[in-house]
Amino acid sequence: MLTIDVAVLLAVIIFLRLRRRTQARSRNDEQLTVAIVLVFGILIAPTAFGQGVLHAVGQLADGISNAGR
């Protein structure tokens, strides 16, 4: 039996949608892409990968804020 993880499926959909030219997108199309990305973020947030991304972004933000001092 083949099982497809929803987060992986959304990642593929996001990749395919973002490959399109910006001029070819309508406002509704852009809003749908944003909604898909938000759902994807919610799905990967509790995973180890999501926690790693959160930690990396936190370190980057901390480094940038410390560099400005």
VMD Tcl script that builds the backbone (N, CA, C; Angstrom):
set m [mol new atoms 207]
animate dup $m
set s [atomselect $m all]
$s set {name element resname resid chain x y z} {
  {N N MET 1 A 0.848 -1.175 0.000}
  {CA C MET 1 A 0.000 0.000 0.000}
  {C C MET 1 A 0.895 1.240 0.000}
  {N N LEU 2 A 0.591 2.185 -0.851}
  {CA C LEU 2 A 1.373 3.410 -0.978}
  {C C LEU 2 A 0.695 4.515 -0.177}
  {N N THR 3 A 1.441 5.135 0.726}
  {CA C THR 3 A 0.922 6.233 1.525}
  {C C THR 3 A 1.694 7.496 1.182}
  {N N ILE 4 A 0.974 8.578 0.883}
  {CA C ILE 4 A 1.620 9.852 0.558}
  {C C ILE 4 A 1.392 10.793 1.731}
  {N N ASP 5 A 2.463 11.321 2.269}
  {CA C ASP 5 A 2.373 12.283 3.361}
  {C C ASP 5 A 1.778 13.589 2.820}
  {N N VAL 6 A 0.826 14.147 3.532}
  {CA C VAL 6 A 0.151 15.370 3.084}
  {C C VAL 6 A 1.140 16.517 2.952}
  {N N ALA 7 A 2.095 16.613 3.868}
  {CA C ALA 7 A 3.076 17.703 3.797}
  {C C ALA 7 A 3.931 17.586 2.537}
  {N N VAL 8 A 4.310 16.387 2.166}
  {CA C VAL 8 A 5.105 16.193 0.944}
  {C C VAL 8 A 4.267 16.551 -0.278}
  {N N LEU 9 A 3.015 16.139 -0.278}
  {CA C LEU 9 A 2.131 16.477 -1.384}
  {C C LEU 9 A 1.968 17.994 -1.510}
  {N N LEU 10 A 1.779 18.684 -0.388}
  {CA C LEU 10 A 1.669 20.147 -0.435}
  {C C LEU 10 A 2.965 20.793 -0.895}
  {N N ALA 11 A 4.110 20.240 -0.505}
  {CA C ALA 11 A 5.395 20.781 -0.953}
  {C C ALA 11 A 5.515 20.684 -2.468}
  {N N VAL 12 A 5.080 19.583 -3.039}
  {CA C VAL 12 A 5.118 19.417 -4.498}
  {C C VAL 12 A 4.164 20.407 -5.166}
  {N N ILE 13 A 2.965 20.564 -4.608}
  {CA C ILE 13 A 2.002 21.519 -5.170}
  {C C ILE 13 A 2.551 22.937 -5.109}
  {N N ILE 14 A 3.166 23.303 -3.974}
  {CA C ILE 14 A 3.755 24.641 -3.831}
  {C C ILE 14 A 4.850 24.845 -4.863}
  {N N PHE 15 A 5.712 23.860 -5.022}
  {CA C PHE 15 A 6.804 23.962 -5.995}
  {C C PHE 15 A 6.254 24.169 -7.408}
  {N N LEU 16 A 5.253 23.401 -7.775}
  {CA C LEU 16 A 4.687 23.528 -9.120}
  {C C LEU 16 A 3.987 24.868 -9.311}
  {N N ARG 17 A 3.287 25.351 -8.286}
  {CA C ARG 17 A 2.586 26.638 -8.396}
  {C C ARG 17 A 3.569 27.801 -8.476}
  {N N LEU 18 A 4.684 27.726 -7.753}
  {CA C LEU 18 A 5.634 28.843 -7.748}
  {C C LEU 18 A 6.499 28.883 -9.005}
  {N N ARG 19 A 6.484 27.829 -9.795}
  {CA C ARG 19 A 7.252 27.821 -11.036}
  {C C ARG 19 A 6.594 28.677 -12.111}
  {N N ARG 20 A 5.296 28.956 -11.961}
  {CA C ARG 20 A 4.579 29.761 -12.950}
  {C C ARG 20 A 5.058 31.205 -12.913}
  {N N ARG 21 A 4.936 31.878 -14.026}
  {CA C ARG 21 A 5.303 33.291 -14.100}
  {C C ARG 21 A 4.371 34.119 -13.235}
  {N N THR 22 A 4.911 35.138 -12.594}
  {CA C THR 22 A 4.130 35.994 -11.706}
  {C C THR 22 A 3.027 36.722 -12.465}
  {N N GLN 23 A 3.292 37.147 -13.683}
  {CA C GLN 23 A 2.304 37.893 -14.450}
  {C C GLN 23 A 1.098 37.030 -14.806}
  {N N ALA 24 A 1.254 35.715 -14.816}
  {CA C ALA 24 A 0.167 34.827 -15.211}
  {C C ALA 24 A -0.771 34.509 -14.051}
  {N N ARG 25 A -0.483 35.008 -12.857}
  {CA C ARG 25 A -1.289 34.686 -11.687}
  {C C ARG 25 A -2.355 35.738 -11.428}
  {N N SER 26 A -3.542 35.277 -11.101}
  {CA C SER 26 A -4.598 36.192 -10.690}
  {C C SER 26 A -4.504 36.400 -9.176}
  {N N ARG 27 A -5.279 37.327 -8.691}
  {CA C ARG 27 A -5.271 37.598 -7.242}
  {C C ARG 27 A -5.769 36.380 -6.465}
  {N N ASN 28 A -6.805 35.712 -6.965}
  {CA C ASN 28 A -7.318 34.513 -6.308}
  {C C ASN 28 A -6.278 33.392 -6.311}
  {N N ASP 29 A -5.526 33.289 -7.400}
  {CA C ASP 29 A -4.484 32.280 -7.499}
  {C C ASP 29 A -3.389 32.536 -6.459}
  {N N GLU 30 A -3.007 33.793 -6.283}
  {CA C GLU 30 A -1.999 34.147 -5.283}
  {C C GLU 30 A -2.508 33.869 -3.871}
  {N N GLN 31 A -3.778 34.163 -3.608}
  {CA C GLN 31 A -4.351 33.911 -2.289}
  {C C GLN 31 A -4.408 32.418 -1.996}
  {N N LEU 32 A -4.719 31.605 -2.994}
  {CA C LEU 32 A -4.730 30.150 -2.818}
  {C C LEU 32 A -3.329 29.639 -2.516}
  {N N THR 33 A -2.326 30.179 -3.202}
  {CA C THR 33 A -0.945 29.774 -2.938}
  {C C THR 33 A -0.543 30.114 -1.509}
  {N N VAL 34 A -0.910 31.293 -1.039}
  {CA C VAL 34 A -0.604 31.691 0.338}
  {C C VAL 34 A -1.287 30.753 1.329}
  {N N ALA 35 A -2.533 30.399 1.077}
  {CA C ALA 35 A -3.261 29.487 1.969}
  {C C ALA 35 A -2.597 28.111 1.999}
  {N N ILE 36 A -2.172 27.624 0.848}
  {CA C ILE 36 A -1.497 26.319 0.791}
  {C C ILE 36 A -0.190 26.361 1.564}
  {N N VAL 37 A 0.563 27.447 1.416}
  {CA C VAL 37 A 1.836 27.581 2.134}
  {C C VAL 37 A 1.597 27.642 3.647}
  {N N LEU 38 A 0.555 28.338 4.079}
  {CA C LEU 38 A 0.240 28.397 5.512}
  {C C LEU 38 A -0.109 27.018 6.063}
  {N N VAL 39 A -0.911 26.259 5.337}
  {CA C VAL 39 A -1.261 24.909 5.778}
  {C C VAL 39 A -0.010 24.036 5.818}
  {N N PHE 40 A 0.860 24.178 4.829}
  {CA C PHE 40 A 2.113 23.428 4.800}
  {C C PHE 40 A 2.955 23.760 6.034}
  {N N GLY 41 A 3.042 25.047 6.369}
  {CA C GLY 41 A 3.802 25.456 7.552}
  {C C GLY 41 A 3.241 24.875 8.832}
  {N N ILE 42 A 1.921 24.840 8.928}
  {CA C ILE 42 A 1.285 24.267 10.119}
  {C C ILE 42 A 1.565 22.770 10.207}
  {N N LEU 43 A 1.590 22.098 9.063}
  {CA C LEU 43 A 1.819 20.650 9.065}
  {C C LEU 43 A 3.256 20.281 9.429}
  {N N ILE 44 A 4.240 21.087 8.988}
  {CA C ILE 44 A 5.630 20.710 9.279}
  {C C ILE 44 A 6.141 21.292 10.591}
  {N N ALA 45 A 5.413 22.239 11.187}
  {CA C ALA 45 A 5.888 22.887 12.413}
  {C C ALA 45 A 6.196 21.903 13.543}
  {N N PRO 46 A 5.346 20.913 13.835}
  {CA C PRO 46 A 5.659 20.027 14.960}
  {C C PRO 46 A 6.669 18.922 14.636}
  {N N THR 47 A 7.110 18.818 13.391}
  {CA C THR 47 A 8.054 17.765 13.025}
  {C C THR 47 A 9.479 18.177 13.381}
  {N N ALA 48 A 10.388 17.221 13.340}
  {CA C ALA 48 A 11.801 17.505 13.615}
  {C C ALA 48 A 12.357 18.484 12.584}
  {N N PHE 49 A 11.951 18.323 11.328}
  {CA C PHE 49 A 12.405 19.236 10.282}
  {C C PHE 49 A 11.912 20.652 10.559}
  {N N GLY 50 A 10.639 20.788 10.934}
  {CA C GLY 50 A 10.077 22.099 11.240}
  {C C GLY 50 A 10.761 22.754 12.422}
  {N N GLN 51 A 11.083 21.969 13.449}
  {CA C GLN 51 A 11.790 22.502 14.616}
  {C C GLN 51 A 13.207 22.932 14.239}
  {N N GLY 52 A 13.845 22.174 13.345}
  {CA C GLY 52 A 15.182 22.553 12.874}
  {C C GLY 52 A 15.166 23.865 12.112}
  {N N VAL 53 A 14.151 24.033 11.252}
  {CA C VAL 53 A 14.010 25.281 10.501}
  {C C VAL 53 A 13.761 26.442 11.463}
  {N N LEU 54 A 12.885 26.223 12.447}
  {CA C LEU 54 A 12.604 27.260 13.441}
  {C C LEU 54 A 13.876 27.651 14.191}
  {N N HIS 55 A 14.672 26.678 14.580}
  {CA C HIS 55 A 15.915 26.954 15.304}
  {C C HIS 55 A 16.899 27.729 14.416}
  {N N ALA 56 A 17.023 27.320 13.156}
  {CA C ALA 56 A 17.947 27.991 12.235}
  {C C ALA 56 A 17.522 29.435 11.981}
  {N N VAL 57 A 16.229 29.657 11.779}
  {CA C VAL 57 A 15.738 31.021 11.544}
  {C C VAL 57 A 15.910 31.863 12.804}
  {N N GLY 58 A 15.688 31.261 13.976}
  {CA C GLY 58 A 15.888 31.977 15.233}
  {C C GLY 58 A 17.327 32.412 15.416}
  {N N GLN 59 A 18.267 31.515 15.089}
  {CA C GLN 59 A 19.685 31.859 15.190}
  {C C GLN 59 A 20.052 32.966 14.205}
  {N N LEU 60 A 19.500 32.887 12.993}
  {CA C LEU 60 A 19.780 33.911 11.988}
  {C C LEU 60 A 19.257 35.272 12.452}
  {N N ALA 61 A 18.042 35.298 12.965}
  {CA C ALA 61 A 17.464 36.550 13.458}
  {C C ALA 61 A 18.255 37.092 14.628}
  {N N ASP 62 A 18.697 36.203 15.523}
  {CA C ASP 62 A 19.498 36.625 16.672}
  {C C ASP 62 A 20.837 37.196 16.202}
  {N N GLY 63 A 21.447 36.553 15.218}
  {CA C GLY 63 A 22.707 37.055 14.682}
  {C C GLY 63 A 22.566 38.418 14.036}
  {N N ILE 64 A 21.470 38.616 13.313}
  {CA C ILE 64 A 21.233 39.905 12.657}
  {C C ILE 64 A 20.985 40.988 13.705}
  {N N SER 65 A 20.201 40.663 14.746}
  {CA C SER 65 A 19.917 41.679 15.766}
  {C C SER 65 A 21.169 42.000 16.570}
  {N N ASN 66 A 22.041 41.026 16.807}
  {CA C ASN 66 A 23.289 41.293 17.530}
  {C C ASN 66 A 24.286 42.077 16.684}
  {N N ALA 67 A 24.245 41.913 15.369}
  {CA C ALA 67 A 25.150 42.636 14.493}
  {C C ALA 67 A 24.796 44.119 14.443}
  {N N GLY 68 A 23.533 44.451 14.693}
  {CA C GLY 68 A 23.105 45.847 14.656}
  {C C GLY 68 A 23.447 46.613 15.921}
  {N N ARG 69 A 23.937 45.947 16.926}
  {CA C ARG 69 A 24.235 46.616 18.189}
  {C C ARG 69 A 25.576 47.270 18.202}
}
mol reanalyze $m
mol bondsrecalc $m
mol representation Tube
mol addrep $m
